[in-house]
Amino acid sequence: MPHLHTSALLFDMDGTLVDSTALVESTWAGFCARHGLALPDVLAYAHGRPTRETVGRFLPDPELAAAETRRLVAHEESETTGITAIPGAAELLAALPPGVWAVVTSAGRRLAEVRLAAAGLPLPEVMVTADDVVHGKPHPEGYLRAAAVLGVEPAATVVFEDSGAGVLAGLESGARTVVIGGLTTYDDVAERYADFRGFRVAEPESGSGSGAGSAAVVLTVPEPVTARTGGAR
């Protein structure tokens, strides 16, 4: 089995740890019907980005965009139908030692807490949400912030992502970036796995990370669906 050595694991939430696809798509479908927009266009832009950025992209009126963002967020925070954990995610998170992982999500903090709980996943000690950053994905700010809070260099971390915007954020942060799911766009620069089944914590090592207060972790992982062929970033 291949091994993955890292000082910290940084996880996206929706589509990476949590399967919320049906709920997300139905929410944006209602938004599109309300405003006469094409759902494929909105979904293509929305995946991996904060709600406020997507709404602002398609509704140029600032007051309307702000009102719609509040409405959509309130709906998402009150609805958990169909939310489940990505296979293998619960087992992996439960096995990780404290202080070596974080969630970096384009959702707001309350929504992230709701969805992680609905999926039966633990809340991380470190979580960077849309409420904590100025620039959402594909900007690397969220991943850079999470690495700083964990006390490790971004290049010593592994980012797990499922969206194009998220993968770009991980790569731009300098992290080794791994794709979870079916996104094939970055197969030349990132390993890709269908889910987390087969991921195992092999050898926690205290005091051997890349920054003060960091801890190293070693995972055994299955063979990836597609291994990167380009240069590491």
Summary of the structure (lengths in Angstrom):
residues: 233
radius of gyration: 17.3
end to end distance: 23.0
largest distance: 55.2
contacts: 790
relative contact order: 0.20
helix: 39%
strand: 18%
